[in-house]
Amino acid sequence: MAEQKIKKGDIVTLKSGGPRMTVQAIDSNDLVEVSYYTTKGGLETKSFPIDALKNADDTAYPNTIRLGR
């Protein structure tokens, strides 16, 4: 089993790019179940090998998003 730097609740992205996703579970075969919102606002849940994911760069996103003025 690979060393798990990723844990349940982490925000991750695919190493090749894509949306920010929340880790829901990691099974004993290092398959990671993640949830994310699509560009149309739908919630998707998918599974990826842990080696295909990396922790998201949180410095690229503000903690608070202000809408309007």
Helices and strands as residue ranges (DSSP letters): E 11-14, E 21-26, E 31-37, E 43-49, G 50-52, E 53-55, G 58-60
